[in-house]
């Protein structure tokens, strides 16, 4: 099957399901039966296409498009697992649209060069953990935005369909911190493995690159958020601010650098 056809088919499936699961104004509940499995149909195709793009015949190729695609695919995967246990069906359409956007970027912005030292198992595990952290923090950032929107419309007599389809604010907030805790653990492992990888390649653990600076900055921001939550009971707007600040720093750590190199400077 030609990849072009598979890209079109997968994008059509994502967009069709996004329309099917669009908010209708009813509070989000747990998806039941076949509804919980539908997301995994285009996601499997997405994973295949991502594997073809990232792992060509030799080495590992990772550009801006495939980075966004990996982040979007893992976000959809984590959501697909979470929706089995939590009332998140109101978010299904947004997650599907984000997955479609990531796959589209991979298709129209293919990587053209192989990543140095990408054959090492440690490097591949490091990158996998990095994108797992991206996926969890993307869902956390989405939660933070939805909490902000829901709080703004809390006292309006007729909230929008999106707000009306969301679970209760307390549920969203609890899930937000669970996502942040999981993402923080994986991000810590990512920085730890990156330290050993940098030591073997560059001769020192933390080379002063944009990735290192923004990666450590995001770790410190999320550490401050979890500390503030535990000892000072941070929630509401404070939690939203710190969550989004950490996500922006993490986004700049890799995806932002890739955007500058590949789009602005035209370097792979």
N, C-alpha and C positions, 0 to 999 in steps of 0.2 A: 504494500500500500504506500503510495507516494506520501512523503511528509507533508506536502502542501495540502493534500486532501485531509490528512489527519489533523493538521492545525485547524483547518476550517471546520471540521466536524467537532473537534473539542471546543472551539470557541462558540460554535452554535449551541452545543450542549450546555455550556456554562450560562450563556445569555438566555437560553430557553428556560433553564431551571431558575435563574434569577427572576425572570418574569413570573414564573409559576409560584414562587415563594415570596413574591413582593408583599410588603406590609399591607394588611387589610383593615387595621384598626382594632384587632382583637389582641388581648394580652398574649405574649409569646409563651408557649408551653413546650413540652418535650415532643419532638417528632416521634411518630410511631410507625412501626411496620416498614414498608418499602421506602417511605419518606426519608428515613435515616440512612438509607443505603444509596440513594440517588446521587448524592454528592460524589461518591467514590467512583462512579462510572467515568465522568470526564477527568477525575483526578488521576486515575490509572493511566489514561492516555497522556495527561500532562506529565506524569512521572517518566513515561517512556520517552517523550519528546525532550524532556529536560536531560535525561541520561544521554540521549544521542547528541545533544548540543554541548554538554559539559565534558563528556568522555568520548572524544573522537578516537581514531585508531591509535594515536600516540599521545600519552600524557593527559592533561586536563586543561580545558579551555573555558575561561570564566570571564565574561564581559559584563557590561552594565545590564543588557537585556536578560541574560541568563541569571544574573544575580537577583534582579527583581522577580524573575520567574520562580527561582528557588524560594525566595522569601514568601511570595504569594502562595506557592504550592504548599509549603509547610504550614502557613497560616490556615489554609483551607483544611489541611489534614488535622491539625490540632482542634479546629472548630468541629470537624466531622466526628472526632472522638468525644469532645466535650458535650455535644448536643445529645448524646445518648444518656447523659446523667444530669444535665442542667437545663432549665427552661430558656433556651437561647434561639428558638425557632424564628423569632423576629429579626435576627441578625443574618439569617441565611442568605438573603438576596444580596446584601452588601458584601459578604465574604465571597460569594460567587462572582460578583462583578470585579472584585479585586483580583481574584484568581485569573479571570479572563484578561484583565489588563496586564498582569505579569506575563502570561503566555504570549500575548500580542507583542509585548516589548521584546521578548526572546526571539520571536519570529522576524521582526523587522530590524532588529539590531543584533545580528549574530556576532559572536566573538571571532576574531581572526588570528589570534596568537595563543600559543601554549604557555601555561603558567610555569615558571621555572621551579624545579624540585617538586613538581606536583605528583610525581610517582611515589613519593614517600607515604607510607601508611599514616604516620603521625600528622602529616600535613592534611591529608584527606579527612581524618577524624577531626582535626582542628577546624576545617572549613565546615564540616557537617554540624558540629556543635555551634559554630558561629551563626549559621542560618537557622538552626533550631531556636537559638536565642532570639534572632530576628522575628521568627514566626510567633513565638509567645509574646514578645513585646509589641508586635503589631496588633495582636488581639487585645492586649492590655491598653494600647493607645486608642483603639477603636472603642473599647469600653469607656475610657475616660471621656472621649468626645460625646458618646451617647449619654453618659451621666450628666455632662454639662448641658446638653440639649434638653434632657428630661427635667433637670432642675429649673431651667429657664421657663419651661412650659408647665411646671407642676401645678400652678394655681390658675391656669387658664381653663375656662369651662369646656372648651372643645380642643383638646390637644391634637397635634398632627397624627396621621396614621402611623408614622414611624414611632413616635413617642408612645402612642396607645398600644402598640404591639410589643413593647419592651416589657421584660419582667420587672418586678418591683426594684426601686432604687437600692435598697439594702442588699438584694441579691446581686445586682450588678456590681456594687462596691465590693462585696465579699469575693466575687469572682475576679475582679480587677486585681486584688492583692494576691490571690492564689496564682494568677498568671505572672505577676511581678516576682513573686517568690520563686516560682519555677524557672522563669527566665534569668533571674539573678544567679541561681545556682549554676545553670548552664553557661552563662556569661563568665562566671568565675572560673569554671573549668576551661573555657575557651582561652581566657587570658593566661591561665596556668600552662596549658599546652603550647600556646604561642610563645611563652617565655623560653621553653626548652627548644622549640623549633628555631627561634631567632638565635639562640645561643649556638646551635650547631651550624647555622648558615652564616650569620653575621659576626659571630664571635662575642656578642653581648646580648643580654636577655631582653632589653627594652630599647631598640633603636628608636630615635626620636623622629618618627614619621607621623603623618597625619592620622593614620590608622591607630597607632599606639596612643597618641594624645587623646583623640576623641573616644577611643575604646575605654581608656582608663577614666576619662571624664564621665562617660555614661555609667560605668561601674560605681563611681563615687556618688553620683546622683541617685541611683537606685538604692545604694546602701543607706544614704541619708533618708530616703523615703521610708524604707522598711524600719529604720531606727526611730524615725518620727512617729510612725504608726504604732510601734510597740510601746514606746515610752511616753509619748505625748498624745496618742490617739488621733493622729492626723487623718482627716477624711475630707470629703467634699471638694471644694475648690483647691485646697492645698494639695490634696492627693492628685487631683487632675493636673495641676501645674507641674509637679515634680515628675509625674508619669510621662507627660508629653515632652518635658525638657530632656529626660533621659533617652526617650525614643529618638528625638531629633539628633542628639549627640551620637547615638549608636548608628543612626542612618548616615550621618556624615563620616563615620569611621571607615566605612567601606564603600557603600553605594555612592556617597557624595564624591569620594575620591575617583571612583570609576567614571562618574558623570563628567567630572572636570577633564580627566585624561582622554576619555573616548569621544565625548561630544564636543567639548570646547577646544581641547588641544589636538584632537584627532589622533590620539595615540592609543594603541590597543592595550 
